[in-house]
Amino acid sequence: MTKAAVMVLAGTEGHANLGRLVNALETAKEFAEADDDEVELIFDGAGTQWIPKLEDEEADYYELYQAVSEQASACDYCAGAFGVEDAVADAGVVTLDDHDGHPSVRSLVNDGYEVITF
């Protein structure tokens, strides 16, 4: 059994960041489809800006996001800092604040998760 925490740090600007997002979603989906694996998809930093975009049914990667949205969470502090706090709440995405308002990477590692960043 593998435990993976896929972290989206890439913002919404530029083709390279779009590529990082798609790779993160595909990676999370691959783990989610495996019966013995556990996956957490965490939007952190500028990555929190993707949530309102991906919630739009017209978004190019809406379907891919929907395949893993139940595993999604977001940094509480960063959602506020990047002005998407309301959109994250409206999407029903859980916010993480266990380390000074941010997700605790240390806790993920202690819980046996491999942390993969995009």
MOPAC internal coordinates of N, CA, C and O (Angstrom, degrees):
PM7 1SCF
backbone

  N    0.0000 0     0.00 0     0.00 0    0    0    0
  C    1.4442 1     0.00 0     0.00 0    1    0    0
  C    1.5217 1   109.79 1     0.00 0    2    1    0
  O    1.2310 1   121.57 1   -44.16 1    3    2    1
  N    1.3146 1   114.61 1   135.84 1    3    2    1
  C    1.4544 1   121.31 1   177.84 1    5    3    2
  C    1.5178 1   109.40 1  -113.63 1    6    5    3
  O    1.2310 1   121.17 1   -39.97 1    7    6    5
  N    1.3240 1   115.36 1   140.03 1    7    6    5
  C    1.4517 1   121.38 1   174.09 1    9    7    6
  C    1.5189 1   106.86 1  -117.20 1   10    9    7
  O    1.2310 1   120.48 1   -59.06 1   11   10    9
  N    1.3376 1   116.69 1   120.94 1   11   10    9
  C    1.4595 1   121.07 1  -177.29 1   13   11   10
  C    1.5224 1   110.48 1  -125.58 1   14   13   11
  O    1.2310 1   121.30 1   -43.25 1   15   14   13
  N    1.3173 1   115.12 1   136.75 1   15   14   13
  C    1.4593 1   122.28 1   171.97 1   17   15   14
  C    1.5261 1   106.19 1  -112.23 1   18   17   15
  O    1.2310 1   120.82 1   -70.90 1   19   18   17
  N    1.3151 1   116.04 1   109.10 1   19   18   17
  C    1.4654 1   122.23 1  -179.51 1   21   19   18
  C    1.5232 1   107.12 1   -95.30 1   22   21   19
  O    1.2310 1   120.90 1   -63.57 1   23   22   21
  N    1.3382 1   115.89 1   116.43 1   23   22   21
  C    1.4602 1   120.75 1  -176.40 1   25   23   22
  C    1.5246 1   109.92 1  -108.61 1   26   25   23
  O    1.2310 1   121.45 1   -53.89 1   27   26   25
  N    1.3337 1   114.84 1   126.11 1   27   26   25
  C    1.4639 1   121.83 1   176.37 1   29   27   26
  C    1.5243 1   107.53 1   -98.07 1   30   29   27
  O    1.2310 1   121.14 1   -70.95 1   31   30   29
  N    1.3234 1   115.43 1   109.05 1   31   30   29
  C    1.4645 1   121.24 1   178.81 1   33   31   30
  C    1.5308 1   111.59 1  -104.99 1   34   33   31
  O    1.2310 1   120.68 1   162.57 1   35   34   33
  N    1.3276 1   116.31 1   -17.43 1   35   34   33
  C    1.4600 1   122.23 1  -175.79 1   37   35   34
  C    1.5213 1   110.86 1   -69.33 1   38   37   35
  O    1.2310 1   120.81 1   -44.21 1   39   38   37
  N    1.3174 1   116.06 1   135.79 1   39   38   37
  C    1.4576 1   121.67 1   177.06 1   41   39   38
  C    1.5188 1   111.46 1   -78.81 1   42   41   39
  O    1.2310 1   120.89 1     7.83 1   43   42   41
  N    1.3001 1   115.90 1  -172.17 1   43   42   41
  C    1.4539 1   121.93 1  -173.36 1   45   43   42
  C    1.5259 1   114.03 1   -93.05 1   46   45   43
  O    1.2310 1   119.99 1   176.54 1   47   46   45
  N    1.3041 1   117.62 1    -3.46 1   47   46   45
  C    1.4617 1   120.87 1  -177.20 1   49   47   46
  C    1.5250 1   111.62 1   -90.23 1   50   49   47
  O    1.2310 1   120.31 1   -51.51 1   51   50   49
  N    1.3026 1   117.01 1   128.49 1   51   50   49
  C    1.4562 1   121.52 1   170.84 1   53   51   50
  C    1.5178 1   114.93 1    93.66 1   54   53   51
  O    1.2310 1   122.27 1   -26.67 1   55   54   53
  N    1.3157 1   113.25 1   153.33 1   55   54   53
  C    1.4664 1   121.95 1  -178.95 1   57   55   54
  C    1.5267 1   111.81 1   -65.58 1   58   57   55
  O    1.2310 1   120.14 1   142.24 1   59   58   57
  N    1.3241 1   117.33 1   -37.76 1   59   58   57
  C    1.4733 1   120.41 1  -179.34 1   61   59   58
  C    1.5289 1   110.88 1   -62.63 1   62   61   59
  O    1.2310 1   120.35 1   139.37 1   63   62   61
  N    1.3227 1   116.93 1   -40.63 1   63   62   61
  C    1.4664 1   120.05 1   179.21 1   65   63   62
  C    1.5249 1   111.56 1   -69.17 1   66   65   63
  O    1.2310 1   120.26 1   145.79 1   67   66   65
  N    1.3241 1   117.10 1   -34.21 1   67   66   65
  C    1.4654 1   120.11 1   174.55 1   69   67   66
  C    1.5250 1   109.61 1   -62.21 1   70   69   67
  O    1.2310 1   120.75 1   138.50 1   71   70   69
  N    1.3248 1   116.17 1   -41.50 1   71   70   69
  C    1.4635 1   120.45 1   176.89 1   73   71   70
  C    1.5187 1   111.89 1   -61.31 1   74   73   71
  O    1.2310 1   120.23 1   139.52 1   75   74   73
  N    1.3216 1   117.16 1   -40.48 1   75   74   73
  C    1.4652 1   120.84 1   177.75 1   77   75   74
  C    1.5287 1   110.71 1   -63.01 1   78   77   75
  O    1.2310 1   120.66 1   137.18 1   79   78   77
  N    1.3365 1   116.34 1   -42.82 1   79   78   77
  C    1.4561 1   119.98 1   178.08 1   81   79   78
  C    1.5295 1   111.15 1   -60.33 1   82   81   79
  O    1.2310 1   120.55 1   130.47 1   83   82   81
  N    1.3190 1   116.56 1   -49.53 1   83   82   81
  C    1.4655 1   119.95 1  -177.55 1   85   83   82
  C    1.5217 1   110.28 1   -61.69 1   86   85   83
  O    1.2310 1   119.97 1   138.26 1   87   86   85
  N    1.3191 1   117.67 1   -41.74 1   87   86   85
  C    1.4629 1   120.55 1   177.69 1   89   87   86
  C    1.5243 1   111.27 1   -63.18 1   90   89   87
  O    1.2310 1   120.06 1   141.29 1   91   90   89
  N    1.3249 1   117.49 1   -38.71 1   91   90   89
  C    1.4647 1   120.61 1   177.88 1   93   91   90
  C    1.5272 1   110.89 1   -65.07 1   94   93   91
  O    1.2310 1   120.37 1   135.22 1   95   94   93
  N    1.3247 1   116.91 1   -44.78 1   95   94   93
  C    1.4637 1   120.12 1   179.78 1   97   95   94
  C    1.5206 1   111.44 1   -64.29 1   98   97   95
  O    1.2310 1   120.43 1   137.86 1   99   98   97
  N    1.3237 1   116.79 1   -42.14 1   99   98   97
  C    1.4707 1   120.38 1   178.43 1  101   99   98
  C    1.5247 1   111.07 1   -64.68 1  102  101   99
  O    1.2310 1   120.43 1   140.46 1  103  102  101
  N    1.3197 1   116.78 1   -39.54 1  103  102  101
  C    1.4658 1   120.56 1   178.50 1  105  103  102
  C    1.5182 1   110.39 1   -64.98 1  106  105  103
  O    1.2310 1   120.36 1   133.66 1  107  106  105
  N    1.3252 1   116.92 1   -46.34 1  107  106  105
  C    1.4620 1   120.58 1   178.64 1  109  107  106
  C    1.5273 1   110.67 1   -60.96 1  110  109  107
  O    1.2310 1   120.33 1   139.15 1  111  110  109
  N    1.3179 1   116.97 1   -40.85 1  111  110  109
  C    1.4648 1   121.02 1   179.56 1  113  111  110
  C    1.5263 1   111.21 1   -63.78 1  114  113  111
  O    1.2310 1   120.76 1   138.65 1  115  114  113
  N    1.3264 1   116.16 1   -41.35 1  115  114  113
  C    1.4675 1   119.73 1   179.21 1  117  115  114
  C    1.5266 1   110.96 1   -59.53 1  118  117  115
  O    1.2310 1   120.50 1   134.58 1  119  118  117
  N    1.3284 1   116.65 1   -45.42 1  119  118  117
  C    1.4650 1   119.91 1   178.00 1  121  119  118
  C    1.5246 1   111.25 1   -67.34 1  122  121  119
  O    1.2310 1   119.96 1   140.16 1  123  122  121
  N    1.3307 1   117.68 1   -39.84 1  123  122  121
  C    1.4624 1   121.46 1  -178.04 1  125  123  122
  C    1.5275 1   111.78 1   -64.34 1  126  125  123
  O    1.2310 1   120.40 1   149.18 1  127  126  125
  N    1.3149 1   116.85 1   -30.82 1  127  126  125
  C    1.4667 1   121.13 1  -178.54 1  129  127  126
  C    1.5251 1   113.05 1   -78.44 1  130  129  127
  O    1.2310 1   120.00 1   162.50 1  131  130  129
  N    1.3091 1   117.61 1   -17.50 1  131  130  129
  C    1.4627 1   121.12 1   179.93 1  133  131  130
  C    1.5286 1   109.16 1   -82.68 1  134  133  131
  O    1.2310 1   120.74 1   -51.77 1  135  134  133
  N    1.3129 1   116.20 1   128.23 1  135  134  133
  C    1.4624 1   121.02 1  -174.85 1  137  135  134
  C    1.5260 1   113.65 1   -60.28 1  138  137  135
  O    1.2310 1   119.74 1   144.42 1  139  138  137
  N    1.3090 1   118.10 1   -35.58 1  139  138  137
  C    1.4634 1   121.24 1  -173.96 1  141  139  138
  C    1.5206 1   114.02 1   -94.07 1  142  141  139
  O    1.2310 1   119.80 1   176.99 1  143  142  141
  N    1.3238 1   117.98 1    -3.01 1  143  142  141
  C    1.4613 1   120.60 1  -175.40 1  145  143  142
  C    1.5222 1   111.72 1   -97.49 1  146  145  143
  O    1.2310 1   121.51 1   -24.83 1  147  146  145
  N    1.3310 1   114.72 1   155.17 1  147  146  145
  C    1.4595 1   122.55 1   172.54 1  149  147  146
  C    1.5163 1   107.29 1  -120.00 1  150  149  147
  O    1.2310 1   120.79 1   -40.30 1  151  150  149
  N    1.3241 1   116.09 1   139.70 1  151  150  149
  C    1.4624 1   119.61 1   179.47 1  153  151  150
  C    1.5188 1   110.07 1  -137.86 1  154  153  151
  O    1.2310 1   121.77 1   -38.53 1  155  154  153
  N    1.3105 1   114.21 1   141.47 1  155  154  153
  C    1.4593 1   123.31 1   171.25 1  157  155  154
  C    1.5241 1   106.18 1  -119.29 1  158  157  155
  O    1.2310 1   119.84 1   -49.36 1  159  158  157
  N    1.3192 1   117.92 1   130.64 1  159  158  157
  C    1.4608 1   123.26 1   175.65 1  161  159  158
  C    1.5141 1   106.44 1  -108.55 1  162  161  159
  O    1.2310 1   120.74 1   -67.12 1  163  162  161
  N    1.3349 1   116.20 1   112.88 1  163  162  161
  C    1.4656 1   120.87 1  -173.42 1  165  163  162
  C    1.5222 1   109.90 1  -117.45 1  166  165  163
  O    1.2310 1   120.97 1   -59.41 1  167  166  165
  N    1.3203 1   115.75 1   120.59 1  167  166  165
  C    1.4610 1   121.75 1   174.79 1  169  167  166
  C    1.5254 1   106.62 1   -92.07 1  170  169  167
  O    1.2310 1   120.72 1   -60.50 1  171  170  169
  N    1.3268 1   116.23 1   119.50 1  171  170  169
  C    1.4605 1   121.93 1  -174.29 1  173  171  170
  C    1.5206 1   108.71 1  -132.04 1  174  173  171
  O    1.2310 1   120.52 1   -22.31 1  175  174  173
  N    1.3233 1   116.61 1   157.69 1  175  174  173
  C    1.4556 1   120.31 1   178.94 1  177  175  174
  C    1.5247 1   110.72 1    55.92 1  178  177  175
  O    1.2310 1   120.87 1    39.84 1  179  178  177
  N    1.3345 1   115.94 1  -140.16 1  179  178  177
  C    1.4668 1   121.09 1   179.30 1  181  179  178
  C    1.5237 1   111.98 1   -62.60 1  182  181  179
  O    1.2310 1   120.10 1   161.82 1  183  182  181
  N    1.3217 1   117.42 1   -18.18 1  183  182  181
  C    1.4622 1   121.45 1   178.50 1  185  183  182
  C    1.5203 1   113.03 1   -61.01 1  186  185  183
  O    1.2310 1   120.12 1   157.11 1  187  186  185
  N    1.3316 1   117.38 1   -22.89 1  187  186  185
  C    1.4673 1   120.08 1   178.97 1  189  187  186
  C    1.5263 1   111.35 1   -62.44 1  190  189  187
  O    1.2310 1   120.24 1   156.71 1  191  190  189
  N    1.3315 1   117.15 1   -23.29 1  191  190  189
  C    1.4656 1   121.40 1  -179.85 1  193  191  190
  C    1.5306 1   112.43 1   -65.25 1  194  193  191
  O    1.2310 1   120.07 1   160.86 1  195  194  193
  N    1.3216 1   117.48 1   -19.14 1  195  194  193
  C    1.4608 1   120.32 1  -178.93 1  197  195  194
  C    1.5229 1   113.09 1   -71.96 1  198  197  195
  O    1.2310 1   119.87 1   152.11 1  199  198  197
  N    1.3098 1   117.84 1   -27.89 1  199  198  197
  C    1.4643 1   120.05 1  -171.81 1  201  199  198
  C    1.5315 1   112.46 1   -58.02 1  202  201  199
  O    1.2310 1   118.61 1   128.16 1  203  202  201
  N    1.3366 1   120.26 1   -51.84 1  203  202  201
  C    1.4714 1   117.53 1   179.57 1  205  203  202
  C    1.5294 1   112.52 1   -63.83 1  206  205  203
  O    1.2310 1   119.76 1   148.24 1  207  206  205
  N    1.3132 1   118.07 1   -31.76 1  207  206  205
  C    1.4612 1   121.02 1   178.45 1  209  207  206
  C    1.5260 1   110.37 1   -67.81 1  210  209  207
  O    1.2310 1   120.21 1   137.71 1  211  210  209
  N    1.3266 1   117.21 1   -42.29 1  211  210  209
  C    1.4613 1   121.45 1  -177.73 1  213  211  210
  C    1.5226 1   112.60 1   -75.30 1  214  213  211
  O    1.2310 1   119.83 1   160.14 1  215  214  213
  N    1.3154 1   117.92 1   -19.86 1  215  214  213
  C    1.4623 1   121.63 1   176.88 1  217  215  214
  C    1.5318 1   111.87 1   -76.30 1  218  217  215
  O    1.2310 1   120.20 1   165.13 1  219  218  217
  N    1.3165 1   117.23 1   -14.87 1  219  218  217
  C    1.4627 1   122.49 1   178.49 1  221  219  218
  C    1.5324 1   109.25 1   -74.83 1  222  221  219
  O    1.2310 1   120.22 1   -60.44 1  223  222  221
  N    1.3313 1   117.19 1   119.56 1  223  222  221
  C    1.4631 1   121.39 1  -177.37 1  225  223  222
  C    1.5239 1   113.06 1   -60.03 1  226  225  223
  O    1.2310 1   119.90 1   161.04 1  227  226  225
  N    1.3258 1   117.79 1   -18.96 1  227  226  225
  C    1.4643 1   122.09 1   178.63 1  229  227  226
  C    1.5335 1   112.55 1   -87.90 1  230  229  227
  O    1.2310 1   120.19 1   174.75 1  231  230  229
  N    1.3145 1   117.24 1    -5.25 1  231  230  229
  C    1.4699 1   121.30 1  -178.87 1  233  231  230
  C    1.5266 1   110.13 1   -65.03 1  234  233  231
  O    1.2310 1   121.04 1   -37.21 1  235  234  233
  N    1.3188 1   115.62 1   142.79 1  235  234  233
  C    1.4674 1   121.47 1  -179.45 1  237  235  234
  C    1.5226 1   112.59 1   -56.19 1  238  237  235
  O    1.2310 1   119.82 1   144.17 1  239  238  237
  N    1.3123 1   117.95 1   -35.83 1  239  238  237
  C    1.4618 1   121.38 1  -174.26 1  241  239  238
  C    1.5337 1   112.17 1  -111.44 1  242  241  239
  O    1.2310 1   120.80 1  -155.85 1  243  242  241
  N    1.3180 1   116.08 1    24.15 1  243  242  241
  C    1.4578 1   121.78 1   178.99 1  245  243  242
  C    1.5304 1   111.38 1   -57.39 1  246  245  243
  O    1.2310 1   120.03 1   130.36 1  247  246  245
  N    1.3134 1   117.55 1   -49.64 1  247  246  245
  C    1.4698 1   121.62 1  -177.71 1  249  247  246
  C    1.5291 1   111.36 1   -62.06 1  250  249  247
  O    1.2310 1   120.64 1   136.45 1  251  250  249
  N    1.3225 1   116.38 1   -43.55 1  251  250  249
  C    1.4655 1   120.51 1   178.78 1  253  251  250
  C    1.5256 1   110.02 1   -62.37 1  254  253  251
  O    1.2310 1   120.40 1   136.09 1  255  254  253
  N    1.3164 1   116.84 1   -43.91 1  255  254  253
  C    1.4608 1   120.54 1   177.84 1  257  255  254
  C    1.5263 1   111.13 1   -62.22 1  258  257  255
  O    1.2310 1   120.40 1   137.44 1  259  258  257
  N    1.3281 1   116.84 1   -42.56 1  259  258  257
  C    1.4595 1   120.40 1  -179.63 1  261  259  258
  C    1.5304 1   111.67 1   -60.47 1  262  261  259
  O    1.2310 1   120.34 1   148.79 1  263  262  261
  N    1.3183 1   116.95 1   -31.21 1  263  262  261
  C    1.4662 1   121.12 1   179.71 1  265  263  262
  C    1.5253 1   112.18 1   -64.68 1  266  265  263
  O    1.2310 1   119.98 1   157.68 1  267  266  265
  N    1.3356 1   117.64 1   -22.32 1  267  266  265
  C    1.4703 1   121.14 1  -177.19 1  269  267  266
  C    1.5262 1   113.06 1  -127.63 1  270  269  267
  O    1.2310 1   119.98 1  -172.20 1  271  270  269
  N    1.3138 1   117.65 1     7.80 1  271  270  269
  C    1.4655 1   120.22 1  -174.47 1  273  271  270
  C    1.5323 1   112.91 1   -64.39 1  274  273  271
  O    1.2310 1   119.85 1   153.99 1  275  274  273
  N    1.3229 1   117.89 1   -26.01 1  275  274  273
  C    1.4703 1   119.33 1   178.05 1  277  275  274
  C    1.5229 1   112.13 1   -68.61 1  278  277  275
  O    1.2310 1   120.28 1   158.78 1  279  278  277
  N    1.3288 1   117.07 1   -21.22 1  279  278  277
  C    1.4607 1   121.20 1   178.24 1  281  279  278
  C    1.5346 1   111.56 1   -92.90 1  282  281  279
  O    1.2310 1   120.00 1  -178.77 1  283  282  281
  N    1.3309 1   117.60 1     1.23 1  283  282  281
  C    1.4672 1   121.39 1  -172.80 1  285  283  282
  C    1.5233 1   112.34 1   -83.94 1  286  285  283
  O    1.2310 1   122.05 1   -35.60 1  287  286  285
  N    1.3200 1   113.68 1   144.40 1  287  286  285
  C    1.4564 1   122.70 1   171.25 1  289  287  286
  C    1.5260 1   107.13 1  -145.72 1  290  289  287
  O    1.2310 1   120.79 1    -9.80 1  291  290  289
  N    1.3205 1   116.10 1   170.20 1  291  290  289
  C    1.4634 1   120.09 1  -177.39 1  293  291  290
  C    1.5196 1   110.03 1  -142.07 1  294  293  291
  O    1.2310 1   121.36 1   -29.15 1  295  294  293
  N    1.3082 1   115.01 1   150.85 1  295  294  293
  C    1.4608 1   121.59 1   174.25 1  297  295  294
  C    1.5253 1   108.58 1   -66.19 1  298  297  295
  O    1.2310 1   120.75 1   -56.34 1  299  298  297
  N    1.3152 1   116.17 1   123.66 1  299  298  297
  C    1.4596 1   121.65 1  -179.04 1  301  299  298
  C    1.5270 1   111.18 1   -62.12 1  302  301  299
  O    1.2310 1   120.46 1   130.25 1  303  302  301
  N    1.3207 1   116.72 1   -49.75 1  303  302  301
  C    1.4569 1   120.78 1  -178.53 1  305  303  302
  C    1.5245 1   111.11 1   -61.29 1  306  305  303
  O    1.2310 1   120.39 1   133.40 1  307  306  305
  N    1.3277 1   116.87 1   -46.60 1  307  306  305
  C    1.4675 1   121.23 1  -175.80 1  309  307  306
  C    1.5200 1   112.27 1   -68.18 1  310  309  307
  O    1.2310 1   120.00 1   145.04 1  311  310  309
  N    1.3289 1   117.61 1   -34.96 1  311  310  309
  C    1.4658 1   120.06 1   176.54 1  313  311  310
  C    1.5311 1   109.74 1   -59.05 1  314  313  311
  O    1.2310 1   120.69 1   139.22 1  315  314  313
  N    1.3244 1   116.29 1   -40.78 1  315  314  313
  C    1.4593 1   120.29 1   176.73 1  317  315  314
  C    1.5117 1   112.41 1   -70.23 1  318  317  315
  O    1.2310 1   120.63 1   136.56 1  319  318  317
  N    1.3155 1   116.40 1   -43.44 1  319  318  317
  C    1.4682 1   120.85 1  -178.01 1  321  319  318
  C    1.5208 1   112.09 1   -64.07 1  322  321  319
  O    1.2310 1   120.18 1   148.13 1  323  322  321
  N    1.3316 1   117.27 1   -31.87 1  323  322  321
  C    1.4628 1   121.05 1  -179.26 1  325  323  322
  C    1.5272 1   112.59 1   -98.83 1  326  325  323
  O    1.2310 1   120.33 1  -170.09 1  327  326  325
  N    1.3330 1   116.97 1     9.91 1  327  326  325
  C    1.4552 1   121.54 1   172.01 1  329  327  326
  C    1.5202 1   115.72 1    71.50 1  330  329  327
  O    1.2310 1   120.09 1  -155.06 1  331  330  329
  N    1.3324 1   117.43 1    24.94 1  331  330  329
  C    1.4703 1   119.91 1  -179.36 1  333  331  330
  C    1.5254 1   112.11 1  -118.28 1  334  333  331
  O    1.2310 1   120.31 1  -164.45 1  335  334  333
  N    1.3090 1   117.02 1    15.55 1  335  334  333
  C    1.4611 1   121.68 1  -177.02 1  337  335  334
  C    1.5281 1   111.99 1   -55.93 1  338  337  335
  O    1.2310 1   119.96 1   133.98 1  339  338  337
  N    1.3285 1   117.67 1   -46.02 1  339  338  337
  C    1.4670 1   120.88 1  -179.76 1  341  339  338
  C    1.5233 1   111.24 1   -66.13 1  342  341  339
  O    1.2310 1   119.94 1   138.48 1  343  342  341
  N    1.3190 1   117.72 1   -41.52 1  343  342  341
  C    1.4670 1   121.43 1   179.86 1  345  343  342
  C    1.5195 1   111.06 1   -64.81 1  346  345  343
  O    1.2310 1   120.35 1   141.80 1  347  346  345
  N    1.3277 1   116.93 1   -38.20 1  347  346  345
  C    1.4702 1   121.15 1   177.72 1  349  347  346
  C    1.5230 1   109.46 1   -64.77 1  350  349  347
  O    1.2310 1   120.40 1   135.90 1  351  350  349
  N    1.3191 1   116.83 1   -44.10 1  351  350  349
  C    1.4718 1   120.97 1   178.52 1  353  351  350
  C    1.5283 1   110.60 1   -64.39 1  354  353  351
  O    1.2310 1   120.34 1   135.97 1  355  354  353
  N    1.3339 1   116.95 1   -44.03 1  355  354  353
  C    1.4665 1   121.10 1   179.49 1  357  355  354
  C    1.5234 1   111.48 1   -61.11 1  358  357  355
  O    1.2310 1   120.52 1   147.37 1  359  358  357
  N    1.3349 1   116.61 1   -32.63 1  359  358  357
  C    1.4620 1   121.49 1   179.95 1  361  359  358
  C    1.5282 1   111.62 1   -77.33 1  362  361  359
  O    1.2310 1   120.15 1   169.03 1  363  362  361
  N    1.3221 1   117.32 1   -10.97 1  363  362  361
  C    1.4547 1   120.90 1  -178.53 1  365  363  362
  C    1.5157 1   113.28 1    75.63 1  366  365  363
  O    1.2310 1   120.78 1  -160.42 1  367  366  365
  N    1.3295 1   116.11 1    19.58 1  367  366  365
  C    1.4603 1   120.93 1   179.13 1  369  367  366
  C    1.5296 1   108.58 1   -80.91 1  370  369  367
  O    1.2310 1   120.84 1   -50.91 1  371  370  369
  N    1.3071 1   116.00 1   129.09 1  371  370  369
  C    1.4638 1   122.36 1   179.44 1  373  371  370
  C    1.5226 1   109.06 1   -66.90 1  374  373  371
  O    1.2310 1   120.57 1   -41.73 1  375  374  373
  N    1.3231 1   116.52 1   138.27 1  375  374  373
  C    1.4620 1   119.71 1   174.81 1  377  375  374
  C    1.5205 1   109.39 1  -102.48 1  378  377  375
  O    1.2310 1   121.63 1   -34.85 1  379  378  377
  N    1.3224 1   114.50 1   145.15 1  379  378  377
  C    1.4615 1   122.02 1  -179.03 1  381  379  378
  C    1.5270 1   108.91 1  -111.43 1  382  381  379
  O    1.2310 1   121.15 1   -45.24 1  383  382  381
  N    1.3177 1   115.41 1   134.76 1  383  382  381
  C    1.4645 1   119.40 1  -178.15 1  385  383  382
  C    1.5187 1   112.11 1  -146.08 1  386  385  383
  O    1.2310 1   120.36 1  -151.78 1  387  386  385
  N    1.3206 1   116.93 1    28.22 1  387  386  385
  C    1.4600 1   120.40 1  -172.08 1  389  387  386
  C    1.5301 1   115.28 1   -77.90 1  390  389  387
  O    1.2310 1   119.43 1   176.37 1  391  390  389
  N    1.3285 1   118.69 1    -3.63 1  391  390  389
  C    1.4638 1   121.10 1   175.15 1  393  391  390
  C    1.5281 1   108.41 1  -135.59 1  394  393  391
  O    1.2310 1   120.70 1   -90.09 1  395  394  393
  N    1.3149 1   116.27 1    89.91 1  395  394  393
  C    1.4606 1   122.74 1  -179.85 1  397  395  394
  C    1.5263 1   112.44 1    52.79 1  398  397  395
  O    1.2310 1   120.41 1  -138.14 1  399  398  397
  N    1.3245 1   116.82 1    41.86 1  399  398  397
  C    1.4568 1   121.42 1   178.16 1  401  399  398
  C    1.5164 1   114.44 1    90.54 1  402  401  399
  O    1.2310 1   120.37 1   176.53 1  403  402  401
  N    1.3187 1   116.89 1    -3.47 1  403  402  401
  C    1.4662 1   122.91 1  -177.39 1  405  403  402
  C    1.5306 1   110.14 1  -116.89 1  406  405  403
  O    1.2310 1   120.48 1   -16.87 1  407  406  405
  N    1.3422 1   116.68 1   163.13 1  407  406  405
  C    1.4721 1   118.95 1   171.76 1  409  407  406
  C    1.5296 1   109.35 1   -64.53 1  410  409  407
  O    1.2310 1   120.24 1   -33.73 1  411  410  409
  N    1.3005 1   117.14 1   146.27 1  411  410  409
  C    1.4597 1   121.04 1   178.33 1  413  411  410
  C    1.5296 1   110.14 1   -93.40 1  414  413  411
  O    1.2310 1   120.93 1   -73.21 1  415  414  413
  N    1.3153 1   115.83 1   106.79 1  415  414  413
  C    1.4624 1   120.33 1   176.70 1  417  415  414
  C    1.5258 1   109.51 1   -66.09 1  418  417  415
  O    1.2310 1   120.39 1   143.48 1  419  418  417
  N    1.3151 1   116.87 1   -36.52 1  419  418  417
  C    1.4601 1   120.69 1   178.46 1  421  419  418
  C    1.5254 1   111.04 1   -58.99 1  422  421  419
  O    1.2310 1   120.41 1   136.89 1  423  422  421
  N    1.3287 1   116.82 1   -43.11 1  423  422  421
  C    1.4673 1   120.38 1   178.62 1  425  423  422
  C    1.5254 1   111.30 1   -63.22 1  426  425  423
  O    1.2310 1   120.64 1   140.19 1  427  426  425
  N    1.3208 1   116.38 1   -39.81 1  427  426  425
  C    1.4674 1   119.86 1   177.43 1  429  427  426
  C    1.5269 1   110.36 1   -60.83 1  430  429  427
  O    1.2310 1   120.76 1   133.67 1  431  430  429
  N    1.3184 1   116.16 1   -46.33 1  431  430  429
  C    1.4662 1   120.53 1   179.80 1  433  431  430
  C    1.5299 1   109.94 1   -63.52 1  434  433  431
  O    1.2310 1   120.24 1   135.55 1  435  434  433
  N    1.3290 1   117.15 1   -44.45 1  435  434  433
  C    1.4707 1   120.78 1   178.48 1  437  435  434
  C    1.5233 1   112.20 1   -61.01 1  438  437  435
  O    1.2310 1   120.68 1   149.76 1  439  438  437
  N    1.3381 1   116.30 1   -30.24 1  439  438  437
  C    1.4633 1   121.04 1   179.19 1  441  439  438
  C    1.5312 1   112.56 1   -85.21 1  442  441  439
  O    1.2310 1   120.72 1  -174.62 1  443  442  441
  N    1.3353 1   116.23 1     5.38 1  443  442  441
  C    1.4588 1   120.34 1   175.40 1  445  443  442
  C    1.5187 1   115.85 1    89.00 1  446  445  443
  O    1.2310 1   119.95 1  -167.29 1  447  446  445
  N    1.3157 1   117.70 1    12.71 1  447  446  445
  C    1.4705 1   121.04 1   178.82 1  449  447  446
  C    1.5265 1   110.79 1   -82.95 1  450  449  447
  O    1.2310 1   121.19 1   -42.62 1  451  450  449
  N    1.3242 1   115.32 1   137.38 1  451  450  449
  C    1.4512 1   122.10 1   165.90 1  453  451  450
  C    1.5257 1   105.83 1   -82.53 1  454  453  451
  O    1.2310 1   119.75 1   -52.35 1  455  454  453
  N    1.3220 1   118.09 1   127.65 1  455  454  453
  C    1.4525 1   121.32 1  -178.89 1  457  455  454
  C    1.5274 1   108.36 1   -97.38 1  458  457  455
  O    1.2310 1   121.35 1   -56.77 1  459  458  457
  N    1.3344 1   115.03 1   123.23 1  459  458  457
  C    1.4534 1   122.44 1  -178.74 1  461  459  458
  C    1.5179 1   106.52 1  -119.42 1  462  461  459
  O    1.2310 1   119.83 1   -57.03 1  463  462  461
  N    1.3302 1   117.92 1   122.97 1  463  462  461
  C    1.4624 1   120.88 1  -176.75 1  465  463  462
  C    1.5301 1   110.99 1  -110.75 1  466  465  463
  O    1.2310 1   122.17 1   -36.56 1  467  466  465
  N    1.3139 1   113.45 1   143.44 1  467  466  465
  C    1.4762 1   121.93 1   175.51 1  469  467  466
  C    1.5088 1   108.76 1  -131.50 1  470  469  467
  O    1.2310 1   120.10 1   180.00 1  471  470  469

